[in-house]
């Protein structure tokens, strides 16, 4: 083939292949299915829930607790689970890069220098030299778009991996907050149990004195002994719960056991709930929840996979070309007279595969149907999570209000007992019992407050809040 005409012919062939490669087999993806009927609002929202207030991405900052902020920041930076998820994201993005590279030509170059001596050591000895170099290229033209569908699938898989990472961030922030709330709850309860223990010890001592004088019965004495033992046991349980919460927080933050003991050992009040409960609407829910985003991206990937498999019905065109130089002297190796040029289109078509391609297409379509069902299930689960969390939060608010009334009544009763004792109209045992009643009531109120905080955390998790993309973190 003349050198001057081969490039032009090859260029014409490449242009024709490029025009043919405009179409893509398989169904186009037109976005996620519409929201289920009747899911336009939260039916379990309480009257004080604000649908118009902006949703806080870093919702834990609304609790106004510096220790909690630091713990969640450390967990999001150092959690081994998040590190593994980031590695999976890098892996998925590398897969996308590989899929994109498959659409481009491949090229290689080689060079060879050869020396050959004939009849060595004789008068007719002769040394022959040969120098060659070659450049080879090949390109499988994506005639029917199977490769481009593969890139679509890989891109969607990469986006799903990013959403999986975000979902882990949501779950991790919520778990850290829940354990932190439990830590502060048990620390506060331990203080109240110490008050109860002192009251029990006082009541037991006075009962023993009364028993020695024949005023109290053995049954009264045993009741006091049992009450003190129960309080001491509760204190031991609270101390164990504190250590367990500290170790769990250390684990979530990627630290060894007891690593956070010094920083968090001092008892602190429970975090404070914000004045406004922002909930948005279900449309924002579908946008925010990373598990829904991941399911939608996997649906898109499975749709593209159908096109990948359908491309097997059609022929494949591979363009191959090469340029080689060969000479006996390296000084004129690249002269035009020493050049050879090769251009070769190669067409292959698997016209008889006994149903293999059809089976692959059927499998891909079944995978798409499964992904669609999983997406719909994620949407319904998310709507149920949000409505259930709103319902629990509203009910717990009512419980907290009633327990506050009970605690205030116990405090008022203690004041009355103190006044009566000062007037000599009440015994020291009655006063000790009133002190314990206030302590027990405060423990119940603390537990209810912690449960309400936990419900708030679960609500933020159900709304899909608490994540940040890797790109946003680097800005």
C-alpha positions as CSV (number, residue, x, y, z in Angstrom):
1,X,0.0,0.0,0.0
2,X,1.5,3.4,-0.9
3,X,2.4,5.4,2.2
4,X,0.8,8.6,1.1
5,X,-2.7,7.0,0.5
6,X,-2.9,4.8,3.6
7,X,-3.5,7.5,6.2
8,X,-6.3,9.1,4.2
9,X,-8.0,5.8,3.8
10,X,-7.7,4.9,7.4
11,X,-9.0,8.4,8.4
12,X,-12.0,7.8,6.2
13,X,-12.7,4.5,7.8
14,X,-12.4,6.0,11.3
15,X,-14.8,8.8,10.4
16,X,-17.3,6.3,9.1
17,X,-17.0,4.2,12.3
18,X,-17.4,7.3,14.4
19,X,-20.7,8.2,12.7
20,X,-21.9,4.6,13.2
21,X,-21.1,4.8,16.9
22,X,-23.7,7.5,17.7
23,X,-26.4,5.0,18.6
24,X,-26.6,3.1,21.9
25,X,-28.5,-0.2,22.3
26,X,-30.7,-0.8,25.3
27,X,-33.3,1.3,27.1
28,X,-32.4,4.9,28.1
29,X,-32.7,5.8,31.8
30,X,-35.2,8.5,32.5
31,X,-34.7,8.9,36.2
32,X,-36.2,7.4,39.4
33,X,-39.9,6.4,39.6
34,X,-42.3,8.9,41.0
35,X,-43.0,9.1,44.8
36,X,-45.7,6.7,46.0
37,X,-49.3,8.1,46.0
38,X,-50.3,9.9,49.2
39,X,-46.6,10.4,50.3
40,X,-46.6,14.2,49.8
41,X,-46.5,15.0,53.5
42,X,-45.6,13.6,56.9
43,X,-48.8,12.3,58.4
44,X,-47.3,11.8,61.9
45,X,-45.8,15.2,62.3
46,X,-46.6,17.1,65.5
47,X,-48.0,20.6,65.5
48,X,-44.6,22.1,66.6
49,X,-42.7,20.5,63.7
50,X,-41.5,23.1,61.2
51,X,-41.7,22.1,57.6
52,X,-40.2,25.3,56.3
53,X,-37.1,25.7,58.4
54,X,-33.9,24.7,56.7
55,X,-32.7,21.2,57.6
56,X,-29.4,21.2,59.4
57,X,-26.8,19.0,57.6
58,X,-24.7,18.8,60.8
59,X,-27.7,18.3,63.0
60,X,-25.6,17.5,66.1
61,X,-24.6,21.2,66.3
62,X,-28.2,22.0,67.1
63,X,-27.7,20.2,70.5
64,X,-25.1,22.8,71.6
65,X,-22.6,20.3,73.1
66,X,-18.9,20.8,72.3
67,X,-17.9,17.3,73.5
68,X,-20.5,15.8,71.1
69,X,-19.2,17.9,68.2
70,X,-15.7,16.8,68.8
71,X,-16.6,13.1,69.1
72,X,-18.6,13.1,65.8
73,X,-15.9,15.1,64.0
74,X,-13.3,12.5,65.2
75,X,-15.5,9.5,64.3
76,X,-16.1,10.9,60.8
77,X,-12.3,11.4,60.3
78,X,-10.9,8.2,61.9
79,X,-13.6,5.5,61.8
80,X,-12.2,2.2,60.3
81,X,-15.6,1.5,58.8
82,X,-15.6,4.9,56.9
83,X,-12.0,4.2,55.8
84,X,-13.1,1.0,54.3
85,X,-16.0,2.7,52.6
86,X,-13.7,5.4,51.2
87,X,-11.5,2.6,49.8
88,X,-14.5,1.1,48.1
89,X,-15.4,4.4,46.6
90,X,-11.9,4.8,45.2
91,X,-12.2,1.3,43.8
92,X,-15.5,2.1,42.1
93,X,-14.0,5.3,40.6
94,X,-11.0,3.4,39.3
95,X,-13.5,1.0,37.7
96,X,-15.1,4.0,36.0
97,X,-11.8,5.2,34.7
98,X,-11.1,1.7,33.3
99,X,-14.5,1.6,31.5
100,X,-13.8,5.0,30.0
101,X,-10.4,3.9,28.9
102,X,-11.9,0.9,27.1
103,X,-13.5,3.2,24.6
104,X,-10.1,4.6,23.5
105,X,-7.5,3.1,21.2
106,X,-4.5,1.2,22.5
107,X,-1.0,1.7,21.2
108,X,2.3,0.0,21.7
109,X,5.9,0.6,20.4
110,X,8.8,-1.8,20.2
111,X,12.4,-1.6,18.9
112,X,15.0,-4.3,18.1
113,X,18.7,-4.3,17.3
114,X,20.1,-7.5,16.0
115,X,23.7,-8.4,15.2
116,X,24.6,-11.7,13.5
117,X,28.1,-13.0,12.7
118,X,28.4,-15.8,10.1
119,X,31.4,-18.2,10.0
120,X,33.1,-16.6,13.0
121,X,36.9,-17.0,13.1
122,X,37.2,-17.7,9.3
123,X,38.2,-15.5,6.4
124,X,34.6,-15.5,5.2
125,X,33.3,-14.2,8.5
126,X,30.7,-11.5,8.1
127,X,28.6,-9.5,10.5
128,X,25.0,-8.6,9.6
129,X,23.0,-5.9,11.4
130,X,19.3,-5.4,11.5
131,X,17.4,-2.5,13.2
132,X,13.7,-2.4,13.5
133,X,11.1,-0.4,15.2
134,X,7.3,-0.6,15.1
135,X,4.2,1.3,16.3
136,X,1.0,-0.7,16.6
137,X,-2.5,0.6,17.5
138,X,-5.9,-0.9,17.7
139,X,-9.4,0.4,18.5
140,X,-12.6,-1.5,19.0
141,X,-15.2,0.9,17.7
142,X,-18.2,1.1,19.9
143,X,-20.6,0.8,17.0
144,X,-23.8,0.1,18.9
145,X,-23.0,1.8,22.2
146,X,-22.4,-1.3,24.4
147,X,-19.2,0.3,25.7
148,X,-20.9,3.6,26.4
149,X,-23.6,1.7,28.3
150,X,-20.8,0.1,30.3
151,X,-19.4,3.5,31.2
152,X,-22.9,4.6,32.3
153,X,-23.2,1.5,34.5
154,X,-19.7,2.1,36.0
155,X,-20.5,5.8,36.6
156,X,-23.7,4.9,38.4
157,X,-21.9,2.3,40.5
158,X,-19.3,4.9,41.5
159,X,-22.1,7.3,42.5
160,X,-23.8,4.5,44.5
161,X,-20.5,3.8,46.3
162,X,-20.4,7.5,47.2
163,X,-23.9,7.3,48.5
164,X,-23.0,4.2,50.5
165,X,-20.2,6.2,52.2
166,X,-22.6,9.0,53.0
167,X,-25.1,6.5,54.4
168,X,-22.4,5.2,56.7
169,X,-21.7,8.8,57.8
170,X,-25.3,9.2,58.7
171,X,-25.4,6.0,60.7
172,X,-22.1,6.7,62.4
173,X,-23.0,10.2,63.5
174,X,-26.3,8.9,64.9
175,X,-24.6,6.1,66.8
176,X,-22.0,8.4,68.3
177,X,-24.7,10.7,69.5
178,X,-26.8,7.9,71.0
179,X,-23.9,6.5,72.9
180,X,-22.9,10.0,74.1
181,X,-26.4,10.6,75.4
182,X,-26.3,7.3,77.2
183,X,-23.0,8.2,78.8
184,X,-24.3,11.6,80.1
185,X,-27.5,9.9,81.2
186,X,-25.7,7.3,83.3
187,X,-23.3,9.9,84.8
188,X,-26.3,12.0,85.9
189,X,-28.2,9.1,87.2
190,X,-25.2,7.9,89.2
191,X,-25.2,11.3,91.0
192,X,-28.9,10.9,91.8
193,X,-28.3,7.3,92.9
194,X,-25.6,8.6,95.3
195,X,-28.3,10.9,96.8
196,X,-30.7,7.9,97.0
197,X,-28.0,5.8,98.7
198,X,-27.4,8.4,101.3
199,X,-31.1,8.6,102.0
200,X,-31.3,4.8,102.3
201,X,-28.3,4.7,104.6
202,X,-29.9,7.4,106.9
203,X,-33.3,5.6,106.9
204,X,-31.6,2.3,107.7
205,X,-29.6,3.7,110.5
206,X,-32.7,5.4,112.1
207,X,-34.7,2.2,111.6
208,X,-31.9,0.2,113.4
209,X,-32.1,2.6,116.3
210,X,-35.8,2.4,116.4
211,X,-35.6,-1.4,116.3
212,X,-33.2,-1.4,119.3
213,X,-35.8,0.5,121.2
214,X,-38.5,-1.9,120.2
215,X,-40.4,0.7,118.1
216,X,-39.6,-0.7,114.6
217,X,-40.4,-4.2,113.5
218,X,-38.0,-6.7,111.9
219,X,-39.9,-6.4,108.6
220,X,-39.3,-2.7,108.5
221,X,-35.7,-3.2,109.1
222,X,-35.4,-5.8,106.3
223,X,-37.2,-3.5,103.9
224,X,-34.6,-0.8,104.6
225,X,-31.8,-3.2,104.1
226,X,-33.3,-4.4,100.8
227,X,-33.8,-0.8,99.6
228,X,-30.2,0.1,100.3
229,X,-28.9,-3.0,98.5
230,X,-31.1,-2.2,95.5
231,X,-29.7,1.3,95.3
232,X,-26.1,0.1,95.5
233,X,-26.8,-2.5,92.8
234,X,-28.2,0.2,90.6
235,X,-25.1,2.3,91.2
236,X,-22.9,-0.5,90.1
237,X,-25.0,-1.0,87.0
238,X,-24.7,2.7,86.2
239,X,-20.9,2.6,86.6
240,X,-20.7,-0.4,84.3
241,X,-22.9,1.4,81.7
242,X,-20.6,4.4,81.9
243,X,-17.5,2.3,81.1
244,X,-19.4,0.5,78.3
245,X,-20.4,3.8,76.7
246,X,-16.9,5.2,77.0
247,X,-15.5,2.1,75.3
248,X,-18.1,2.1,72.5
249,X,-17.4,5.8,71.8
250,X,-13.7,5.1,71.6
251,X,-14.4,2.3,69.1
252,X,-16.6,4.5,67.0
253,X,-13.9,7.1,66.9
254,X,-11.2,4.6,65.9
255,X,-9.5,4.6,69.3
256,X,-8.5,1.9,71.8
257,X,-10.6,1.1,74.9
258,X,-10.3,3.7,77.7
259,X,-8.8,6.3,75.3
260,X,-11.6,8.7,76.0
261,X,-11.9,8.1,79.8
262,X,-10.0,11.2,80.9
263,X,-11.7,13.5,78.4
264,X,-15.2,12.4,79.2
265,X,-15.0,11.2,82.8
266,X,-16.4,14.3,84.4
267,X,-20.2,14.2,84.5
268,X,-22.0,16.7,82.3
269,X,-25.6,17.6,81.7
270,X,-27.6,16.0,78.8
271,X,-27.4,17.9,75.5
272,X,-30.2,20.5,75.0
273,X,-32.8,20.1,72.3
274,X,-33.2,22.9,69.8
275,X,-36.2,25.2,70.0
276,X,-37.2,24.4,66.4
277,X,-37.8,20.9,65.0
278,X,-37.1,21.2,61.3
279,X,-38.5,18.3,59.3
280,X,-38.8,19.5,55.7
281,X,-41.0,17.4,53.4
282,X,-40.8,13.9,51.8
283,X,-39.3,15.4,48.6
284,X,-36.3,16.6,50.6
285,X,-36.2,13.2,52.3
286,X,-35.7,11.5,48.9
287,X,-33.0,13.9,48.1
288,X,-31.2,13.6,51.4
289,X,-31.3,10.0,52.3
290,X,-28.1,8.4,51.0
291,X,-29.6,4.9,51.0
292,X,-32.3,6.0,48.6
293,X,-29.7,7.8,46.4
294,X,-27.6,4.5,46.4
295,X,-30.6,2.5,45.4
296,X,-31.5,4.9,42.6
297,X,-28.0,4.8,41.2
298,X,-27.9,1.0,41.3
299,X,-31.2,1.1,39.4
300,X,-29.6,3.3,36.8
301,X,-26.6,1.0,36.6
302,X,-28.8,-2.1,36.1
303,X,-30.7,-0.3,33.3
304,X,-27.4,0.5,31.5
305,X,-26.3,-3.2,32.0
306,X,-29.2,-4.2,29.7
307,X,-27.6,-2.2,26.9
308,X,-24.2,-3.7,27.6
309,X,-25.6,-7.2,27.1
310,X,-27.8,-6.3,24.1
311,X,-24.7,-5.1,22.3
312,X,-23.8,-8.8,22.1
313,X,-26.4,-9.2,19.3
314,X,-24.5,-7.0,17.0
315,X,-21.1,-7.2,15.2
316,X,-17.9,-5.8,16.5
317,X,-15.5,-3.7,14.5
318,X,-11.8,-3.4,15.4
319,X,-9.5,-1.1,13.6
320,X,-5.8,-2.1,13.6
321,X,-2.9,-0.2,12.2
322,X,0.8,-0.3,12.4
323,X,3.9,1.6,11.2
324,X,7.2,-0.3,11.1
325,X,10.8,0.6,10.0
326,X,13.6,-1.9,9.2
327,X,17.1,-1.2,8.0
328,X,20.6,-2.6,8.2
329,X,22.0,0.7,9.4
330,X,20.6,2.6,12.3
331,X,21.5,5.9,10.7
332,X,18.8,5.6,8.0
333,X,16.3,3.6,9.9
334,X,13.5,6.1,9.7
335,X,13.9,6.8,5.9
336,X,10.6,6.6,4.0
337,X,12.0,3.8,1.9
338,X,12.4,1.6,5.0
339,X,8.9,2.1,6.2
340,X,5.9,-0.3,6.1
341,X,2.4,0.8,6.9
342,X,-0.5,-1.5,7.8
343,X,-4.2,-0.7,8.2
344,X,-6.7,-3.4,8.8
345,X,-10.4,-3.3,9.8
346,X,-11.5,-6.5,11.5
347,X,-15.2,-7.3,11.7
348,X,-16.5,-10.1,14.0
349,X,-20.0,-11.2,14.6
350,X,-21.1,-14.1,16.8
351,X,-24.1,-15.1,14.7
352,X,-24.7,-18.4,16.5
353,X,-24.4,-18.4,20.3
354,X,-27.2,-20.8,21.2
355,X,-29.0,-18.2,23.3
356,X,-26.1,-17.0,25.4
357,X,-26.7,-13.4,24.6
358,X,-30.5,-13.7,25.1
359,X,-29.9,-15.3,28.5
360,X,-27.5,-12.5,29.5
361,X,-30.1,-9.9,28.4
362,X,-32.8,-11.7,30.4
363,X,-30.5,-11.7,33.4
364,X,-29.8,-8.0,33.1
365,X,-33.5,-7.2,32.8
366,X,-34.2,-9.3,35.9
367,X,-31.5,-7.4,37.7
368,X,-33.1,-4.1,36.7
369,X,-36.5,-5.3,37.9
370,X,-34.9,-6.3,41.2
371,X,-33.1,-2.9,41.6
372,X,-36.4,-1.2,40.8
373,X,-38.2,-3.2,43.6
374,X,-35.4,-2.4,46.0
375,X,-35.6,1.3,45.2
376,X,-39.3,1.4,45.9
377,X,-38.7,-0.6,49.1
378,X,-36.1,2.0,50.2
379,X,-38.5,4.8,49.5
380,X,-41.3,3.2,51.5
381,X,-38.9,2.3,54.3
382,X,-37.6,5.9,54.5
383,X,-41.2,7.4,54.6
384,X,-42.1,4.9,57.3
385,X,-38.9,5.7,59.3
386,X,-39.6,9.4,59.2
387,X,-43.2,9.1,60.2
388,X,-42.5,6.6,62.9
389,X,-39.7,8.8,64.3
390,X,-42.0,11.8,64.3
391,X,-44.7,9.8,66.1
392,X,-42.2,8.5,68.8
393,X,-40.9,12.0,69.3
394,X,-44.3,13.5,69.8
395,X,-45.4,10.8,72.3
396,X,-42.1,11.1,74.2
397,X,-42.7,14.8,74.5
398,X,-45.9,14.1,76.3
399,X,-44.2,11.6,78.6
400,X,-41.5,14.1,79.5
401,X,-44.1,16.7,80.4
402,X,-45.9,14.3,82.7
403,X,-42.7,13.2,84.4
404,X,-41.7,16.8,84.9
405,X,-45.0,17.3,86.7
406,X,-44.3,14.2,88.8
407,X,-40.8,15.4,89.7
408,X,-42.0,18.9,90.6
409,X,-44.6,17.3,92.9
410,X,-41.9,15.3,94.6
411,X,-39.8,18.4,95.1
412,X,-42.8,20.2,96.6
413,X,-43.4,17.3,98.9
414,X,-39.8,17.4,100.1
415,X,-40.1,21.1,100.9
416,X,-43.2,20.4,102.9
417,X,-41.5,17.5,104.8
418,X,-38.5,19.9,105.5
419,X,-41.0,22.5,106.9
420,X,-42.7,19.9,109.0
421,X,-39.4,18.5,110.3
422,X,-38.3,22.0,111.3
423,X,-41.6,22.3,113.2
424,X,-41.1,18.9,114.8
425,X,-44.2,17.4,113.0
426,X,-42.3,15.0,110.8
427,X,-39.5,12.4,111.5
428,X,-36.1,12.2,110.0
429,X,-37.0,9.0,108.3
430,X,-39.9,10.7,106.6
431,X,-37.5,13.4,105.4
432,X,-35.0,10.8,104.1
433,X,-37.9,9.0,102.2
434,X,-38.9,12.3,100.6
435,X,-35.3,13.0,99.5
436,X,-35.1,9.5,97.9
437,X,-38.5,10.1,96.2
438,X,-37.1,13.3,94.6
439,X,-34.0,11.4,93.5
440,X,-36.0,8.6,92.0
441,X,-38.2,11.0,90.2
442,X,-35.2,12.9,88.8
443,X,-33.8,9.6,87.6
444,X,-37.0,8.9,85.7
445,X,-37.0,12.4,84.3
446,X,-33.4,12.1,83.1
447,X,-34.2,8.8,81.5
448,X,-37.2,10.3,79.7
449,X,-35.1,13.3,78.6
450,X,-32.4,11.0,77.2
451,X,-35.0,9.0,75.4
452,X,-36.4,12.1,73.8
453,X,-32.9,13.1,72.8
454,X,-32.5,9.6,71.3
455,X,-35.7,10.0,69.4
456,X,-34.5,13.3,68.1
457,X,-31.3,11.6,66.9
458,X,-33.3,8.8,65.2
459,X,-35.4,11.5,63.5
460,X,-32.3,13.2,62.0
461,X,-31.1,9.8,60.9
462,X,-34.5,9.0,59.3
463,X,-34.4,12.3,57.4
464,X,-31.0,11.3,56.0
465,X,-29.0,14.1,57.6
466,X,-25.4,14.1,58.8
467,X,-23.4,13.3,55.7
468,X,-21.0,15.3,53.5
469,X,-19.6,14.4,50.1
470,X,-15.9,13.9,49.8
471,X,-15.7,16.8,47.4
472,X,-17.4,19.1,49.9
473,X,-15.0,18.1,52.7
474,X,-12.0,19.2,50.6
475,X,-13.4,22.7,49.8
